Amino acid sequence: MFPEYRDLISRLKIEDDHFARIFHRHNDLDQQIKNMEAGVVPSHGMQIEQLKKEKLQLKDSLYVILRKAANA
């Protein structure tokens, strides 16, 4: 995710608690979705779609923070 910001992401995960929480929640959701789609964890389609929407919102939030930090 956002390879052009790899160094900035590493820095923000340490320096910005809010960014770190969002980043880790995004990764947790990603793993949860993968497990559901693989059948490792029981789920239904609506649940997966809801998690994907939340993950996308988090990704958008991360991008906004990264853009602001890169331009600061």
C-alpha positions in Angstrom: 0.0 0.0 0.0 1.4 3.4 -1.1 5.0 2.2 -2.0 5.9 5.8 -2.8 5.4 6.7 0.9 7.2 3.6 2.4 9.7 5.7 4.4 7.0 8.2 5.5 4.7 5.4 6.6 7.5 3.9 8.7 8.1 7.2 10.4 4.5 8.0 11.0 3.8 4.6 12.5 6.3 5.6 15.2 5.6 9.3 15.6 1.8 9.5 15.1 -0.4 7.4 17.3 -3.5 8.2 15.3 -1.8 7.1 12.0 -0.5 4.0 13.7 -4.0 3.0 14.9 -5.6 3.5 11.5 -2.7 1.7 9.8 -3.0 -1.3 12.1 -6.8 -1.4 11.9 -6.5 -1.4 8.1 -4.0 -4.3 8.1 -6.2 -6.2 10.6 -9.2 -5.8 8.4 -7.2 -6.9 5.4 -6.2 -10.1 7.1 -9.8 -10.7 8.4 -11.2 -10.3 4.8 -8.6 -12.7 3.4 -9.5 -15.3 6.1 -13.2 -14.9 5.3 -12.7 -15.1 1.6 -10.5 -18.2 2.0 -13.1 -19.9 4.2 -10.8 -20.0 7.2 -13.3 -17.9 9.2 -17.1 -18.4 8.6 -18.8 -15.3 7.2 -21.4 -14.1 4.7 -21.1 -11.8 1.7 -22.6 -8.8 3.4 -20.2 -9.0 6.3 -17.2 -9.1 3.9 -18.5 -6.2 1.9 -19.0 -4.1 5.1 -15.4 -4.8 6.1 -14.1 -3.9 2.7 -15.9 -0.6 2.8 -14.4 0.1 6.2 -11.0 -0.9 4.9 -11.3 1.5 2.0 -12.4 4.4 4.2 -9.3 3.7 6.4 -7.1 3.7 3.3 -8.5 7.0 2.2 -7.8 8.4 5.7 -4.3 7.1 5.6 -3.7 8.7 2.2 -4.9 12.1 3.4 -2.5 12.0 6.3 0.4 10.9 4.1 -0.2 13.7 1.6 -0.3 16.3 4.4 2.8 14.9 6.0 4.7 14.7 2.6 3.8 18.4 1.9 4.7 19.6 5.3 
